[in-house]
Every structure is written in structure tokens, then in C-alpha cells.
Amino acid sequence: MSRKASGRSIVLIGFFGTGKSEVGWQLALQKGLRFLEMEELVEESMGLPLPWILSERGAPAFRDAESTALKKLTREPPAVIAACATVVRRPLNITRLRALGTVVRLTANTPALLARLDYAVERPLLPEGHLQRTVRRLLDSWEAAYHQAADFTVDTSVRTPEQAADDIQELLAVGKQG
């Protein structure tokens, strides 16, 4: 994509298990920036862990908190931000993501995602039992929004977090030249 970033942060978006946290932490170290986890900001603002937010208050309350956290991030100093996997589900959030800076979508192939998610902590949107079918259904339904939001895409299927962070650094350098 050719859109120039209007902010200075780097925002990582992508599906569960694509490595937003690990890559984001590594990228923040490389760039000398703060690292922020949007899910943690939502949990702090609501005073509950994510699974409880979804079970006690429901998905609409989580989406509202997610949007509010994103709005607050627009007033923060530059950072590397790991966005919630679902943040792109609201069009206004895509606009806010773009206002923050460069948006990098992390992807991974289905076998890599399934392997990573099999060892992951509880994810309320990914119930046990039909993980592969659920992953494919959600990926298909969110694909267009992820594509619309991203300036760049990095596939983490066979990349370490350090390698993926290096890939992002290269894309950012090329983007500044173009």
C-alpha cells in the first residue's frame, strides 16, 4: 500500500496468534519506543480481565472499551502498539489506527495459527472443540477490514519475533524512501 503514515507510532494488527505481542515487544526494543498492549489498556480501564469482560459485560462493552482505548492512544507519545485482534471490526477504529501512524498487519498460515493457539491462554472468541473451523470463519469475516487498515503486511508463519521485527524495520525504511 502506498498511504503515508500521519502519526509516529507503529501499530500491529492481526488475528490471534500472529505474534503481535512478541513482535511488538521486540520492535519496541529495536526502535527505542514504549510498548503498549491494547488488551491490557482495556482490562485496566474496565478493571477486569478480558475473559471476564466478555462473559460479564459482553462483546459490545468490550468493543466500546476497545474504541475508547484506541481514542486515548491518539493522545499518547509514539509507541509500538499491539492492537486487539478485533479492533478492525469497527470502521471508526480503522480511521483511528491510521491516525496513530504506520499500521502493520501480521499474518500467519492456518497451521501456524492453530499450533500457536493450541498453547495460548484462554481466548473467549475461540472456544475449544472447533478451533480450526472458528479460526477460518473469523479470518474470512475480518479479512477485508484487516486489509483496509494495513500499510504493510508481514507473514510470521516461519519467522521469529526478531526476524519479523527486522522485516518491519525494512518495510518502514523503504516506506520513508517511497
C-alpha positions in Angstrom: 0.0 0.0 0.0 1.2 3.5 -0.6 -0.5 5.6 2.0 1.9 7.6 4.1 1.6 7.4 7.8 0.3 10.5 9.5 1.5 9.7 13.1 4.6 8.3 14.6 3.5 5.2 16.4 3.7 1.7 14.9 0.5 -0.3 15.3 0.5 -4.1 14.9 -2.8 -5.6 13.9 -3.7 -9.2 13.1 -5.5 -12.3 14.1 -5.0 -14.1 17.4 -1.7 -15.9 17.4 0.1 -13.9 14.7 2.6 -12.6 17.2 1.6 -9.0 17.9 2.8 -9.1 21.5 6.1 -10.8 20.9 7.0 -8.9 17.7 5.8 -5.7 19.2 8.0 -6.0 22.2 11.0 -6.8 20.0 10.3 -4.0 17.7 9.9 -1.5 20.6 13.3 -2.6 21.8 14.9 -2.1 18.4 13.3 1.3 17.9 13.7 2.6 21.5 10.0 3.1 21.8 7.5 2.2 24.6 5.4 -1.0 24.0 1.7 -0.9 24.7 -0.8 -3.8 24.7 -4.2 -2.6 23.8 -5.8 -5.6 25.6 -4.1 -4.5 28.8 -5.4 -1.0 28.4 -8.9 -2.3 28.0 -8.5 -4.5 31.1 -7.2 -1.6 33.2 -10.0 0.7 32.1 -12.7 -1.9 32.9 -11.0 -3.3 36.0 -11.5 -6.9 34.8 -9.5 -9.5 32.8 -10.6 -9.9 29.2 -12.4 -13.2 29.6 -14.5 -11.7 32.4 -15.2 -8.6 30.4 -16.6 -10.7 27.6 -18.6 -13.1 29.9 -19.8 -10.5 32.4 -20.3 -7.4 30.3 -20.5 -8.8 26.8 -18.8 -8.2 23.4 -20.4 -4.8 22.9 -19.0 -3.5 26.1 -15.6 -4.8 25.2 -15.8 -3.2 21.7 -16.7 0.1 23.3 -13.8 -0.1 25.7 -11.5 -1.1 22.8 -12.6 2.0 20.8 -12.1 4.2 23.9 -8.6 2.9 24.5 -7.8 3.5 20.8 -9.0 7.1 21.1 -6.9 7.6 24.2 -3.8 6.3 22.4 -4.1 9.1 19.8 -3.0 11.5 22.6 0.0 9.4 23.7 3.6 9.8 22.7 5.0 7.5 20.0 4.9 3.8 20.8 4.8 0.3 19.4 1.2 -0.8 20.0 -0.2 -4.3 19.8 -3.8 -3.8 18.9 -6.6 -6.1 19.9 -7.3 -8.7 17.2 -10.9 -7.5 16.9 -10.1 -3.7 16.7 -10.7 -3.6 12.9 -14.3 -4.6 13.3 -15.4 -1.0 13.7 -14.8 1.3 10.8 -14.1 4.3 13.1 -11.3 2.2 14.7 -9.6 1.8 11.3 -9.5 5.6 11.0 -8.1 5.9 14.5 -5.5 3.2 13.8 -4.3 5.2 10.7 -4.2 8.4 12.7 -1.7 6.8 15.1 0.9 6.1 12.5 2.0 3.1 10.4 -0.2 0.1 10.7 1.4 -3.3 10.1 -0.7 -6.4 9.8 0.8 -9.6 11.0 -0.4 -12.8 9.4 0.3 -16.5 9.7 -0.9 -19.5 7.8 -3.6 -21.6 9.4 -1.3 -24.5 10.6 1.0 -22.0 12.4 -2.0 -20.2 13.9 -3.6 -23.4 15.1 -0.3 -24.6 16.7 0.2 -21.2 18.5 -3.4 -21.0 19.6 -3.3 -24.6 20.9 -0.8 -23.4 23.6 -2.4 -20.0 24.1 -4.2 -18.7 27.2 -8.0 -18.8 27.1 -9.4 -16.7 24.2 -13.1 -16.2 24.6 -13.8 -15.8 20.9 -12.0 -19.1 20.2 -13.9 -21.8 22.1 -12.5 -25.3 22.5 -13.7 -28.0 20.2 -13.9 -26.5 16.7 -10.8 -24.3 16.7 -9.9 -24.8 13.0 -13.4 -24.0 11.8 -13.7 -21.0 14.0 -10.3 -19.6 13.0 -11.1 -19.9 9.3 -14.6 -18.4 9.7 -13.3 -15.4 11.7 -10.3 -14.9 9.4 -12.6 -14.8 6.4 -15.0 -12.4 8.0 -12.3 -10.0 9.2 -10.0 -10.2 6.1 -11.3 -7.1 4.3 -11.1 -4.9 7.4 -7.5 -6.0 8.2 -6.6 -5.3 4.5 -8.2 -1.9 4.6 -6.4 -0.9 7.8 -2.8 -2.1 7.0 0.0 -0.1 5.4 2.2 -3.2 5.3 1.8 -7.0 5.9 4.4 -9.3 7.4 3.9 -13.1 7.5 5.1 -14.5 10.8 4.4 -18.2 9.9 8.1 -19.2 9.9 9.7 -16.0 11.3 10.9 -15.5 14.9 9.7 -12.3 16.6 13.2 -10.8 16.0 13.1 -11.7 12.3 9.6 -10.2 11.9 10.6 -7.0 13.7 13.6 -6.8 11.3 11.2 -7.2 8.4 9.0 -4.4 9.7 12.1 -2.2 10.1 13.0 -2.8 6.5 9.4 -2.0 5.3 9.4 1.2 7.4 12.8 2.3 5.8 11.5 1.6 2.3 8.2 3.4 3.1 10.1 6.5 4.1 12.0 6.5 0.8 8.9 5.9 -1.3 
